[in-house]
Amino acid sequence: MVILVNPDRLALTKPEIVMFCDRVIAKWSKDTTRNAQNILAMNAVKTSVLWTDDETLKAVWGEITEWMYELLYENAMAQARGEGATWAETLKNVKY
């Protein structure tokens, strides 16, 4: 199954994003001592979502989504190189 993602097309609504933040905060709240900084940061994310207009939120979320895929790719490549996988070095040199 192939899933195509268009980072410029945010389909989630503001309430859905806030609900996601709330779920993460609830999860981290099970161990507030260990997750205090995480909870604080996620509350800041939630507040910024609430205060941001929809067009700006779509632009920011598009960048976050694009960055996430790039970061996942770079992390997978670093893991492969760290494990000595030769394909990772070859793929790094491919121009696309």
GROMACS elastic network, one bead per residue, 0.5 to 0.9 nm:
[ bonds ]
;  ai    aj funct       b0    kb
    5     8     6  0.88114   500
    5     9     6  0.83975   500
    5    65     6  0.89546   500
    6     9     6  0.55555   500
    6    10     6  0.79847   500
    6    62     6  0.80449   500
    6    65     6  0.88413   500
    6    66     6  0.87418   500
    7    10     6  0.67389   500
    7    58     6  0.87767   500
    7    59     6  0.87436   500
    7    61     6  0.74556   500
    7    63     6  0.70425   500
    7    64     6  0.82501   500
    7    65     6  0.56899   500
    7    66     6  0.59543   500
    8    58     6  0.70279   500
    8    59     6  0.68190   500
    8    61     6  0.79995   500
    8    63     6  0.79397   500
    8    65     6  0.87462   500
    8    66     6  0.87913   500
    9    58     6  0.71332   500
    9    59     6  0.87538   500
    9    61     6  0.89814   500
    9    62     6  0.70911   500
   10    13     6  0.79418   500
   10    57     6  0.85871   500
   10    58     6  0.55678   500
   10    59     6  0.84210   500
   10    61     6  0.70213   500
   10    62     6  0.68650   500
   11    58     6  0.88098   500
   12    15     6  0.81773   500
   12    16     6  0.60189   500
   12    17     6  0.66739   500
   13    16     6  0.51656   500
   13    17     6  0.64303   500
   13    18     6  0.87236   500
   13    54     6  0.87413   500
   14    17     6  0.51853   500
   14    18     6  0.62330   500
   14    19     6  0.86253   500
   14    49     6  0.69831   500
   14    50     6  0.72443   500
   14    54     6  0.76970   500
   14    57     6  0.84086   500
   15    18     6  0.50027   500
   15    19     6  0.60670   500
   15    20     6  0.86227   500
   15    50     6  0.85073   500
   16    20     6  0.62740   500
   16    21     6  0.87261   500
   17    20     6  0.50496   500
   17    21     6  0.63608   500
   17    22     6  0.86899   500
   17    46     6  0.79576   500
   17    49     6  0.76509   500
   18    22     6  0.61811   500
   18    23     6  0.86788   500
   18    45     6  0.88763   500
   18    46     6  0.58246   500
   18    47     6  0.86300   500
   18    49     6  0.71559   500
   18    50     6  0.75819   500
   19    23     6  0.61954   500
   19    24     6  0.87046   500
   19    46     6  0.89795   500
   20    23     6  0.51063   500
   20    24     6  0.63571   500
   20    25     6  0.86359   500
   21    24     6  0.52137   500
   21    25     6  0.61482   500
   21    26     6  0.85957   500
   21    42     6  0.64555   500
   21    43     6  0.75287   500
   21    45     6  0.76548   500
   21    46     6  0.59901   500
   22    25     6  0.50077   500
   22    26     6  0.60456   500
   22    27     6  0.85652   500
   22    42     6  0.84792   500
   22    43     6  0.84112   500
   22    46     6  0.79877   500
   23    26     6  0.50796   500
   23    27     6  0.62041   500
   23    28     6  0.86803   500
   24    27     6  0.50572   500
   24    28     6  0.61897   500
   24    29     6  0.84514   500
   24    39     6  0.82676   500
   24    42     6  0.77557   500
   25    28     6  0.51238   500
   25    29     6  0.58899   500
   25    30     6  0.89234   500
   25    38     6  0.81753   500
   25    39     6  0.56950   500
   25    40     6  0.88718   500
   25    42     6  0.67637   500
   25    43     6  0.76384   500
   26    30     6  0.69148   500
   26    39     6  0.88187   500
   27    30     6  0.58583   500
   27    31     6  0.82444   500
   28    31     6  0.59267   500
   28    32     6  0.65298   500
   28    34     6  0.83715   500
   28    35     6  0.57626   500
   28    36     6  0.80999   500
   28    38     6  0.74691   500
   28    39     6  0.65720   500
   29    33     6  0.86305   500
   29    35     6  0.71206   500
   29    36     6  0.80771   500
   29    39     6  0.73036   500
   30    35     6  0.85966   500
   31    34     6  0.56356   500
   31    35     6  0.60903   500
   31    36     6  0.81693   500
   32    36     6  0.51597   500
   32    37     6  0.88256   500
   32    39     6  0.78185   500
   33    36     6  0.56138   500
   33    37     6  0.88836   500
   34    37     6  0.80836   500
   34    38     6  0.86308   500
   35    38     6  0.51059   500
   35    39     6  0.60622   500
   35    40     6  0.85805   500
   36    39     6  0.51997   500
   36    40     6  0.62411   500
   36    41     6  0.86888   500
   37    40     6  0.50651   500
   37    41     6  0.61497   500
   37    42     6  0.86136   500
   38    41     6  0.50781   500
   38    42     6  0.60925   500
   38    43     6  0.85086   500
   39    42     6  0.51548   500
   39    43     6  0.60883   500
   39    44     6  0.85908   500
   40    43     6  0.51750   500
   40    44     6  0.63545   500
   40    45     6  0.88369   500
   41    44     6  0.50268   500
   41    45     6  0.63548   500
   41    46     6  0.86993   500
   42    46     6  0.60905   500
   42    47     6  0.85042   500
   43    47     6  0.60679   500
   43    48     6  0.85262   500
   44    47     6  0.50823   500
   44    48     6  0.61321   500
   44    49     6  0.86044   500
   45    48     6  0.51389   500
   45    49     6  0.62197   500
   45    50     6  0.87169   500
   46    49     6  0.51343   500
   46    50     6  0.63198   500
   46    51     6  0.87782   500
   47    50     6  0.50869   500
   47    51     6  0.62309   500
   47    52     6  0.85976   500
   48    51     6  0.51211   500
   48    52     6  0.59545   500
   49    52     6  0.53127   500
   49    53     6  0.81858   500
   49    54     6  0.89619   500
   49    57     6  0.69560   500
   50    53     6  0.80999   500
   52    55     6  0.83573   500
   52    56     6  0.64758   500
   52    57     6  0.59541   500
   53    56     6  0.55701   500
   53    57     6  0.60802   500
   53    58     6  0.87226   500
   54    58     6  0.61105   500
   54    59     6  0.86813   500
   55    58     6  0.51489   500
   55    59     6  0.63738   500
   55    60     6  0.87391   500
   56    59     6  0.50682   500
   56    60     6  0.61241   500
   56    61     6  0.84285   500
   57    60     6  0.51489   500
   57    61     6  0.58769   500
   57    62     6  0.83487   500
   58    61     6  0.51459   500
   58    62     6  0.59834   500
   58    63     6  0.86780   500
   59    62     6  0.51670   500
   59    63     6  0.64683   500
   59    64     6  0.88042   500
   60    63     6  0.51947   500
   60    64     6  0.62487   500
   60    65     6  0.86598   500
   61    65     6  0.60282   500
   61    66     6  0.84941   500
   62    65     6  0.51486   500
   62    66     6  0.61469   500
   62    67     6  0.84767   500
   63    66     6  0.51109   500
   63    67     6  0.59317   500
   63    68     6  0.84359   500
   64    67     6  0.50398   500
   64    68     6  0.60054   500
   64    69     6  0.87878   500
   65    68     6  0.50824   500
   65    69     6  0.65149   500
   65    70     6  0.87622   500
   66    69     6  0.54356   500
   66    70     6  0.63659   500
   66    71     6  0.86544   500
   67    70     6  0.50611   500
   67    71     6  0.59665   500
   67    72     6  0.85359   500
   68    71     6  0.50380   500
   68    72     6  0.61035   500
   68    73     6  0.85966   500
   69    72     6  0.51012   500
   69    73     6  0.62138   500
   69    74     6  0.86345   500
   70    73     6  0.51449   500
   70    74     6  0.61536   500
   70    75     6  0.85237   500
   71    74     6  0.50715   500
   71    75     6  0.59557   500
   71    76     6  0.84944   500
   72    75     6  0.51033   500
   72    76     6  0.61320   500
   72    77     6  0.86100   500
   73    76     6  0.51703   500
   73    77     6  0.62148   500
   73    78     6  0.86481   500
   74    77     6  0.50832   500
   74    78     6  0.61388   500
   74    79     6  0.85970   500
   75    78     6  0.50557   500
   75    79     6  0.61112   500
   75    80     6  0.85665   500
   76    79     6  0.50951   500
   76    80     6  0.61551   500
   76    81     6  0.86088   500
   76    88     6  0.88467   500
   77    80     6  0.50998   500
   77    81     6  0.61199   500
   77    82     6  0.84593   500
   77    88     6  0.58028   500
   77    89     6  0.82637   500
   77    91     6  0.86925   500
   77    92     6  0.80342   500
   78    81     6  0.51042   500
   78    82     6  0.59713   500
   78    83     6  0.85416   500
   78    88     6  0.81138   500
   79    82     6  0.50012   500
   79    83     6  0.62201   500
   79    84     6  0.86989   500
   79    85     6  0.87620   500
   80    83     6  0.50554   500
   80    84     6  0.62889   500
   80    85     6  0.51857   500
   80    86     6  0.81014   500
   80    87     6  0.81592   500
   80    88     6  0.59673   500
   80    89     6  0.86880   500
   81    85     6  0.54334   500
   81    86     6  0.72334   500
   81    87     6  0.84840   500
   81    88     6  0.58852   500
   81    89     6  0.68300   500
   82    85     6  0.75555   500
   84    87     6  0.89314   500
   84    88     6  0.83878   500
   85    88     6  0.58020   500
   85    89     6  0.74988   500
   86    89     6  0.54638   500
   86    90     6  0.65024   500
   86    91     6  0.87789   500
   87    90     6  0.50002   500
   87    91     6  0.60073   500
   87    92     6  0.84867   500
   88    91     6  0.51123   500
   88    92     6  0.60978   500
   88    93     6  0.88231   500
   89    92     6  0.50717   500
   89    93     6  0.66158   500
   90    93     6  0.53914   500
   90    94     6  0.66740   500
   91    94     6  0.51748   500
   91    95     6  0.85379   500
   92    95     6  0.80941   500
